[in-house]
Amino acid sequence: MRILALLFALITSFTLCAQKTLRTPLSAVPADSVGLWDMGTTNWRIATKQFHQQVVAQPFKVQQKQYRALRKNMSQGSFTLTGGQQPLFNAEEPYQAAQALTNAVQLFLLTGESSSLDLAERALFNALPYALHRPDLSLFDKGTAAQALINGIGAIYATLERSIYVNFYLNSFVRLQVDTLRLTIDQITNMPYLPGSKFRIGGLPKGLHHFTLRLRLPEWANAHETTLSVNGHDEELQIEQGYITINRQWRNGDEATIHLPYTPRLRLSKSGEKFIALGSLLFVPRESKKRPTPPFPTIDALEMIEDELTTICLKAGDWEFIPLQESTEKLSL
């Protein structure tokens, strides 16, 4: 009986493990198939141009046998506000963030679940571009950040059979293939600074073609305040594994528009410092030597404004906050 019980337990454990992974992992769309249109720090090719001679995108690949190790790595240590992982990676933030990014994307490819990509988003929009501006980091650390950012372009989109996954919201254009169907998607957005993204379908053969578009619902977005429309008509949200799914027949020129609510949130670093999170971005006080004395402003007092020096900044009285990726200070995060 003990042998039978043990055998049953082993079979049950194997089955549960198998249920957590996809039969066939997703395929990340290669970075070379994705064009980025922004001219600032959110165009990771431009942001890393000083390293262009050395940096070539490395594709995200994964095998089923990596699942347990990835799950273990993602459950150990703790994560910083910007996407690094401690104490698992006892190194500078760029290396922590680069490793966490790779683990997070690989875990997503195995499971199709969006939760690990929340960490990847923090790294791509905060720790990694921030590292490129820090004068205190070595050329090696900056090169690590640059490589991870270039690799990250290959995580914006993924496919599986006739499903297209949109993981990050950036002005971009992608050529891809789902099953035997080839098409293009033009993503038009002001994110990560302002909410809302539009997806225009093109490159299809004439007529209607069926596929599913899956738009990631980030950890910071309230599903009840998120809106979706297709060709100007409001649609009810259908959410699966953290993705808003649009399962329909598509033709060239069809457009899907998503509006994600932007609500400022107070965040505390491990050292106890206060910062502001808005969407995928972490905002920090502009130049510590010019910071006002306490008290720290309340969330309700913050005002979002367009700034000549930064794309967006937040102000409340004498306090002024800029995106971390545009800061040159060494901050305790």
Secondary structure, DSSP 8 states (H G I E B T S, - for coil): -HHHHHHHHHHHHHHHHHHHS-SS--EE--GGGEEE--SSTT-HHHHTGGGTTT---------GGGHHHHHHHHHSSEE-TTS-EETTS-S-HHHHHHHHHHHHHHHHHHH--SHHHHHHHHIIIIIHHHHHH-TTS-HHHHHHHHHHHHHHGGGSEEEETTEEEE-S--SEEEEEEETTEEEEEEEEE-TTTSS-EEEEEES--SS-EEEEEEEE--TTS-GGG-EEEETTEEE---EETTEEEEEEEE-TT-EEEEE-----EEEE-TTS-EEEEETTEEEEES-GGG---S----GGG-EEE--SSSS-EEEETTEEEEEGGG--S----
